Amino acid sequence: MADLFDLLQSQLSDDVIGALSNQLGNNVDKSQTNTAVTNGMAILMNALAKNSSNNTGASALGAALDRDHDGSILNDLMGYIQGASQVNNTKAADGAGILGHILGAKQGNAIDMLSKMSGLDNNQSSSILMKLAPIVLGMLGKQKRSSGVSNSDLSSILSGAASHVNQKASNPSLITSLLDRDGDGSIADEAASFGFKMLRNFFKKK
């Protein structure tokens, strides 16, 4: 099975990175955007991996993927980035909502951290994370369908992808520290309290 991070990178072509840069403003070049994207994916994949590390979190994620993230958002990725494509399921493209429920109270700190890593301002960093969140879940949902991934496999897939992207991230230990709410170096006990417990509730709402 292909690594999730590799699959995502294959979608994020130079043209897509360029489109993201254009969305951020004239003062942002593709190199800076690429740095922000890599670190943004590291933040999201680490959060998803840790929050799906127990059965409750993995089941909630699996249900959300089955219901709202079939990967169709990837069919016109450029259109999605530019706001020109129409997504049948609005939940699949609700980057702000998804991001808030993945990161919970850590969202503001994650944006600050991404700004420091990339040199973008906070609004630009927030925009990057909101664009990336539906793409990450879309690819994960697509892989779940095409490869017959079970809910119990999601944690290992995300952990592997997080480990891979961490090799390219600017400061993976800082990301881990951010997601460890009580600072004791163990994130597993936080999963039920701020991650997919809220994400599950979010995807049940309509």
FENZIDA-V793718 format. One record per residue. RES is the residue in one small letter. PSI is psi in degrees with one decimal (* if undefined). Layout:
res-><RES RES>
psi-><PSI PSI>
This chain:
res-><m a d l f d l l q s q l s d d v i g a l s n q l g n n v d k s q t n t a v t n g m a i l m n a l a k n s s n n t g a s a l g a a l d r d h d g s i l n d l m g y i q g a s q v n n t k a a d g a g i l g h i l g a k q g n a i d m l s k m s g l d n n q s s s i l m k l a p i v l g m l g k q k r s s g v s n s d l s s i l s g a a s h v n q k a s n p s l i t s l l d r d g d g s i a d e a a s f g f k m l r n f f k k k>
psi-><132.4 145.7 138.5 -41.1 -40.0 -41.3 -41.2 -41.9 -34.4 -24.2 -27.6 73.5 173.0 -37.5 -40.1 -43.1 -40.1 -40.6 -39.6 -42.5 -43.1 -34.2 -27.8 -22.7 162.5 -20.1 3.3 127.0 171.7 -34.1 -44.0 -41.1 -40.8 -40.0 -43.2 -39.4 -45.7 -47.3 -33.3 -42.1 -35.3 -43.6 -48.7 -43.4 -37.8 -41.5 -44.9 -41.4 -45.0 -38.7 -19.1 16.2 -4.5 168.1 -38.7 -47.1 -42.3 -39.4 -39.8 -42.2 -45.3 -41.3 -41.4 -41.7 -44.2 -35.9 -39.4 -7.8 81.0 -0.3 -2.4 -20.1 -22.1 -11.3 -31.9 69.8 -39.0 -42.7 -39.8 -45.7 -41.5 -3.2 22.3 -15.1 152.7 123.2 127.9 -42.3 109.0 -27.0 -31.2 -24.9 8.9 76.8 -40.3 -45.9 -45.9 -45.9 -44.4 -35.3 -23.0 -44.9 -19.8 -132.4 -10.5 -1.3 -47.9 -41.7 -36.7 -40.6 -44.0 -44.3 -42.8 -36.3 -43.2 -37.2 -33.0 -22.0 1.9 159.7 173.6 -37.3 -40.9 -40.3 -40.9 -42.4 -41.9 -48.7 -39.2 -30.8 -36.7 -35.2 -49.2 -30.9 -44.5 -47.0 -34.5 -43.9 -40.2 -41.1 -39.1 -43.1 -37.9 -42.1 -47.5 -28.5 2.4 38.9 131.0 164.4 -37.2 -19.1 -15.2 -41.4 -44.2 -36.6 -46.1 -36.8 -41.3 -42.4 -39.5 -42.1 -39.4 -50.7 -28.3 -26.4 -20.5 -12.0 156.1 -39.6 78.6 -31.6 -31.8 -38.2 -46.3 -42.4 -39.9 -43.6 -16.1 93.4 -41.9 0.0 13.6 4.9 5.9 120.1 -17.7 -37.7 -6.1 -14.1 -46.1 -23.4 -31.8 -7.3 -98.7 -7.3 -45.4 -38.2 -40.3 -46.2 -38.1 -45.1 -13.1 -18.6 147.9 *>
